[in-house]
C-alpha cells in the first residue's frame, strides 16, 4: 500500500508516469525503504493506464465486497456474555452522572 500511495502522490503532483526512482524518492523522504520487486510489479501493472480508470475499476470490484461481517459475530455471541457486557457498560455511565452532580 505504501508504494501505491507513493504512486498516487506522484500522479497528484503532476507526474502522469512516475518512474521507479520517483517513487523511491517519495518513499525515502519519509524513511521507507521500498521493496524492489513490489515496486516493479506495480509499475508494470499500471504502465500506460489512466489512473482515474484504474480507480474506477477498483471501486467496481470493491462494491461487491460485503462490509457487514461484524454484525454476525455480535449476533452469535451467547446471551450471558451480552448481558454481562451490557451491565458493565451501564455502570460507568452511572458513575459519570454522579461526578457531574458533585461538580454542580
N, CA and C of each residue as an Amber inpcrd file, in Angstrom:
protein
   312
   0.8180000  -1.1950000   0.0000000   0.0000000   0.0000000   0.0000000
   0.8630000   1.2620000   0.0000000   2.0340000   1.1880000   0.6030000
   2.8950000   2.3680000   0.6420000   3.3470000   2.7510000  -0.7610000
   3.6250000   1.7410000  -1.5670000   4.0800000   2.0160000  -2.9340000
   2.9350000   2.5820000  -3.7590000   1.7350000   2.0450000  -3.5530000
   0.5580000   2.5690000  -4.2540000   0.3190000   4.0170000  -3.8420000
   0.4470000   4.3010000  -2.5500000   0.2550000   5.6670000  -2.0640000
   1.2930000   6.6070000  -2.6730000   2.5310000   6.1550000  -2.7650000
   3.5740000   6.9800000  -3.3740000   3.2710000   7.2260000  -4.8470000
   2.7750000   6.2090000  -5.5370000   2.4160000   6.3640000  -6.9490000
   1.3070000   7.4020000  -7.0980000   0.2810000   7.3000000  -6.2510000
  -0.8280000   8.2560000  -6.3170000  -0.3660000   9.6720000  -5.9830000
   0.5290000   9.8040000  -5.0170000   1.0660000  11.1270000  -4.6940000
   1.8200000  11.7200000  -5.8810000   2.5890000  10.8860000  -6.5620000
   3.3290000  11.3710000  -7.7280000   2.3780000  11.8200000  -8.8290000
   1.3300000  11.0410000  -9.0670000   0.3570000  11.4010000 -10.1030000
  -0.3710000  12.6820000  -9.7160000  -0.7820000  12.7890000  -8.4520000
  -1.4540000  14.0050000  -7.9970000  -0.5330000  15.2200000  -8.0710000
   0.7560000  14.9820000  -7.9520000   1.7290000  16.0620000  -8.0400000
   2.0270000  16.4940000  -9.4650000   1.4110000  15.8410000 -10.4390000
   1.5890000  16.2500000 -11.8250000   2.4290000  15.3180000 -12.6730000
   2.9590000  14.2540000 -12.1040000   3.7770000  13.3020000 -12.8480000
   2.8730000  12.1590000 -13.3120000   2.4310000  12.2140000 -14.5650000
   1.4740000  11.2290000 -15.0790000   2.0520000   9.8240000 -15.1520000
   3.3580000   9.7010000 -15.3470000   4.0150000   8.3930000 -15.4350000
   5.2470000   8.3590000 -14.5330000   5.0580000   8.1880000 -13.2310000
   6.2040000   8.1870000 -12.3250000   7.1110000   6.9770000 -12.5720000
   8.3940000   7.1980000 -12.4380000   9.3690000   6.1200000 -12.5940000
   9.6470000   5.4830000 -11.2340000  10.4210000   4.4160000 -11.2500000
  10.8010000   3.7520000 -10.0060000  11.5940000   4.7080000  -9.1240000
  12.4580000   5.5100000  -9.7380000  13.2440000   6.4780000  -8.9630000
  12.3600000   7.5450000  -8.3290000  11.3170000   7.9710000  -9.0410000
  10.3770000   8.9500000  -8.4780000   9.7190000   8.3870000  -7.2230000
   9.2810000   7.1380000  -7.3090000   8.6140000   6.5150000  -6.1650000
   9.5940000   6.2780000  -5.0200000  10.8230000   5.8900000  -5.3410000
  11.8430000   5.6950000  -4.3020000  12.1240000   7.0060000  -3.5750000
  12.1700000   8.1150000  -4.3190000  12.4110000   9.4220000  -3.6960000
  11.2820000   9.8000000  -2.7480000  10.0520000   9.5480000  -3.1620000
   8.9010000   9.8590000  -2.3040000   8.9550000   9.0160000  -1.0400000
   9.1820000   7.7210000  -1.1990000   9.2010000   6.8230000  -0.0460000
  10.3850000   7.1050000   0.8800000  11.5440000   7.3740000   0.3190000
  12.7150000   7.6410000   1.1600000  12.5770000   8.9600000   1.9140000
  11.7610000   9.8830000   1.4030000  11.5670000  11.1600000   2.0980000
  10.8580000  10.9870000   3.4330000  10.1860000   9.8550000   3.6120000
   9.5170000   9.5680000   4.8860000  10.1320000   8.3510000   5.5790000
  11.3370000   7.9660000   5.1450000  12.0720000   6.9090000   5.8240000
  11.6580000   5.4930000   5.4780000  11.0980000   5.2840000   4.3000000
  10.6590000   3.9470000   3.8980000  11.5940000   3.4180000   2.8230000
  12.0800000   2.1980000   3.0260000  12.9150000   1.5160000   2.0340000
  12.0010000   0.6010000   1.2220000  11.7220000   0.9460000  -0.0480000
  10.7610000   0.1600000  -0.8320000  11.3090000  -1.1980000  -1.2560000
  10.4100000  -2.1600000  -1.3800000  10.7300000  -3.4850000  -1.8920000
  10.7980000  -3.3800000  -3.4150000  11.9550000  -3.6670000  -3.9770000
  12.1780000  -3.5080000  -5.4190000  11.2100000  -4.3490000  -6.2480000
  10.9520000  -5.5750000  -5.8140000  10.0640000  -6.4580000  -6.5810000
   8.6480000  -5.9040000  -6.6400000   8.1490000  -5.4440000  -5.5110000
   6.7900000  -4.8860000  -5.4760000   6.7050000  -3.5820000  -6.2670000
   7.7550000  -2.8120000  -6.2000000   7.8030000  -1.5540000  -6.9380000
   7.7190000  -1.8140000  -8.4400000   8.5130000  -2.7430000  -8.9190000
   8.4970000  -3.0790000 -10.3470000   7.1750000  -3.7280000 -10.7520000
   6.5930000  -4.5390000  -9.8740000   5.3010000  -5.1670000 -10.1600000
   4.2210000  -4.1020000 -10.3440000   4.1740000  -3.1440000  -9.4330000
   3.1800000  -2.0740000  -9.5470000   3.3660000  -1.2910000 -10.8400000
   4.5900000  -0.9120000 -11.1180000   4.8460000  -0.1160000 -12.3190000
   4.5000000  -0.8870000 -13.5900000   4.7420000  -2.1920000 -13.5980000
   4.3980000  -2.9790000 -14.7850000   2.8880000  -3.1010000 -14.9510000
   2.1520000  -3.1120000 -13.8390000   0.6970000  -3.2500000 -13.9110000
  -0.0090000  -1.9490000 -14.2750000   0.5790000  -0.8110000 -13.9600000
  -0.0880000   0.4670000 -14.2330000   0.4850000   1.1930000 -15.4450000
   1.5360000   0.6720000 -16.0100000   2.1970000   1.3340000 -17.1440000
   1.2210000   1.4940000 -18.3100000   1.0740000   2.7340000 -18.7790000
   0.2270000   3.0290000 -19.9300000  -1.2600000   3.1100000 -19.6210000
  -1.6260000   3.0560000 -18.3490000  -3.0420000   3.1030000 -17.9740000
  -3.3510000   4.4260000 -17.2870000  -4.5780000   4.8870000 -17.4560000
  -5.0340000   6.1240000 -16.8360000  -5.4240000   5.8440000 -15.3870000
  -4.9370000   6.6570000 -14.4660000  -5.1770000   6.4190000 -13.0410000
  -6.6560000   6.5030000 -12.6830000  -7.4050000   7.3960000 -13.3150000
  -8.8320000   7.5020000 -12.9960000  -9.5840000   6.2490000 -13.4320000
  -9.1660000   5.6430000 -14.5370000  -9.7910000   4.3930000 -14.9740000
  -9.4440000   3.2540000 -14.0200000  -8.2150000   3.2260000 -13.5280000
  -7.8130000   2.1950000 -12.5710000  -8.6020000   2.3180000 -11.2680000
  -8.7850000   3.5450000 -10.7990000  -9.5430000   3.7610000  -9.5620000
 -10.9980000   3.3700000  -9.7590000 -11.5830000   3.7220000 -10.9030000
 -12.9760000   3.3580000 -11.1820000 -13.1390000   1.8440000 -11.2350000
 -12.1960000   1.1500000 -11.8480000 -12.2660000  -0.3130000 -11.9120000
 -12.1460000  -0.9180000 -10.5160000 -11.3020000  -0.3410000  -9.6810000
 -11.1560000  -0.8220000  -8.3080000 -12.4120000  -0.6140000  -7.4860000
 -13.0770000   0.5100000  -7.6900000 -14.3270000   0.7750000  -6.9700000
 -15.3960000  -0.2390000  -7.3410000 -15.4650000  -0.5950000  -8.6200000
 -16.4410000  -1.5890000  -9.0560000 -16.1830000  -2.9280000  -8.3770000
 -14.9190000  -3.2980000  -8.2500000 -14.5760000  -4.5600000  -7.5900000
 -14.9200000  -4.5100000  -6.1020000 -14.6750000  -3.3850000  -5.4590000
 -14.9590000  -3.2630000  -4.0290000 -16.4540000  -3.1900000  -3.7320000
 -17.2500000  -2.8020000  -4.7040000 -18.6930000  -2.7060000  -4.4890000
 -19.2990000  -4.0660000  -4.1810000 -18.6740000  -5.1350000  -4.6450000
 -19.2150000  -6.4700000  -4.4130000 -18.6970000  -7.1000000  -3.1220000
 -17.8290000  -6.4140000  -2.3940000 -17.2780000  -6.9430000  -1.1500000
 -18.2610000  -6.6620000  -0.0170000 -18.7020000  -7.7080000   0.7080000
 -19.6210000  -7.4700000   1.8210000 -18.9070000  -6.7380000   2.9530000
 -19.5930000  -5.7830000   3.5420000 -18.9790000  -4.9810000   4.5960000
 -19.6660000  -5.1570000   5.9400000 -20.6190000  -6.0630000   6.0590000
 -21.3590000  -6.2080000   7.3050000 -20.9800000  -7.4250000   8.1040000
 -19.7570000  -7.8940000   8.0380000 -19.3400000  -9.1120000   8.7220000
 -19.3560000  -9.0080000  10.2330000 -19.1650000  -7.8360000  10.8010000
 -19.1070000  -7.6860000  12.2530000 -20.4210000  -7.9690000  12.9420000
 -21.5360000  -7.6910000  12.3090000 -22.8360000  -7.8950000  12.9380000
 -23.1090000  -9.3620000  13.1930000 -22.6090000 -10.2290000  12.3550000
 -22.8260000 -11.6600000  12.5280000 -22.1550000 -12.1350000  13.8030000
 -20.9570000 -11.6780000  14.0920000 -20.2370000 -12.0960000  15.2790000
 -20.9630000 -11.6350000  16.5380000 -21.5230000 -10.4600000  16.5200000
 -22.2470000  -9.9550000  17.6810000 -23.5130000 -10.7630000  17.9020000
 -24.2200000 -11.0750000  16.8310000 -25.4530000 -11.8360000  16.9520000
 -25.1810000 -13.2460000  17.4390000 -24.0120000 -13.7950000  17.1420000
 -23.6940000 -15.1610000  17.5250000 -23.1900000 -15.2550000  18.9620000
 -22.9590000 -14.1460000  19.6340000 -22.4560000 -14.1670000  20.9980000
 -23.5010000 -14.7550000  21.9320000 -23.0770000 -15.5280000  22.9330000
 -24.0340000 -16.0980000  23.8790000 -24.7460000 -15.0020000  24.6680000
 -25.9670000 -15.2800000  25.0570000 -26.7910000 -14.2880000  25.7380000
 -26.1660000 -13.8470000  27.0560000 -25.5590000 -14.7570000  27.7890000
 -24.9360000 -14.4160000  29.0590000 -23.8020000 -13.4280000  28.8840000
 -23.0130000 -13.6140000  27.8610000 -21.9040000 -12.7050000  27.5860000
 -22.3970000 -11.3330000  27.1980000 -23.4750000 -11.2820000  26.4410000
 -24.0150000  -9.9990000  26.0160000 -24.5900000  -9.2400000  27.2050000
 -25.2550000  -9.9450000  28.1100000 -25.8360000  -9.2910000  29.2780000
 -24.7360000  -8.7640000  30.1950000 -23.6800000  -9.5500000  30.3670000
 -22.5880000  -9.1130000  31.2230000 -21.9050000  -7.8860000  30.6300000
 -21.7160000  -7.8900000  29.3400000 -21.0810000  -6.7490000  28.6830000
 -21.9650000  -5.5170000  28.7780000 -23.2490000  -5.7000000  28.6300000
 -24.1730000  -4.5750000  28.7140000 -24.2180000  -4.0020000  30.1170000
 -24.1770000  -4.8620000  31.1200000 -24.1780000  -4.4110000  32.5000000
 -22.9210000  -3.6360000  32.8380000 -21.8020000  -4.0950000  32.3360000
 -20.5400000  -3.4150000  32.5940000 -20.5260000  -2.0430000  31.9330000
 -21.1410000  -1.9270000  30.7940000 -21.1720000  -0.6480000  30.0980000
 -22.1000000   0.3370000  30.8010000 -23.1420000  -0.1490000  31.4400000
 -24.1000000   0.7290000  32.0970000 -23.5290000   1.3170000  33.3890000
 -22.6870000   0.5950000  34.1100000 -22.1520000   1.0740000  35.3730000
 -21.2970000   2.3350000  35.2290000 -20.3920000   2.4230000  34.2690000
 -19.6110000   3.6580000  34.1480000 -20.4760000   4.8700000  33.8240000
 -21.5600000   4.6740000  33.1150000 -22.4350000   5.7930000  32.8040000
 -23.0430000   6.3560000  34.0860000 -23.3970000   5.5000000  35.0320000
 -23.9430000   5.9540000  36.3090000 -22.8900000   6.7380000  37.0840000
 -21.6530000   6.2680000  37.0620000 -20.5940000   6.9670000  37.7710000
 -20.3620000   8.3560000  37.1890000 -20.4560000   8.4780000  35.8850000
 -20.2720000   9.7730000  35.2500000 -21.3540000  10.7480000  35.6880000
 -22.5850000  10.2850000  35.8320000 -23.6720000  11.1530000  36.2760000
 -23.4120000  11.6390000  37.6930000 -22.9070000  10.7620000  38.5610000
 -22.6220000  11.1460000  39.9320000 -21.5470000  12.2260000  39.9730000
 -20.5400000  12.0990000  39.1500000 -19.4570000  13.0760000  39.1150000
 -19.9900000  14.4250000  38.6600000 -20.8520000  14.4350000  37.6680000
 -21.4160000  15.6820000  37.1650000 -22.2470000  16.3710000  38.2430000
 -23.0060000  15.6060000  39.0080000 -23.8400000  16.1900000  40.0570000
 -22.9740000  16.8190000  41.1410000 -21.8650000  16.1970000  41.4800000
 -20.9820000  16.7300000  42.5050000 -20.3310000  18.0350000  42.0540000
 -20.0370000  18.1430000  40.7690000 -19.3910000  19.3430000  40.2490000
 -20.3260000  20.5400000  40.2720000 -21.6050000  20.3260000  40.1070000
 -22.5610000  21.4360000  40.0750000 -22.7520000  21.9500000  41.4440000
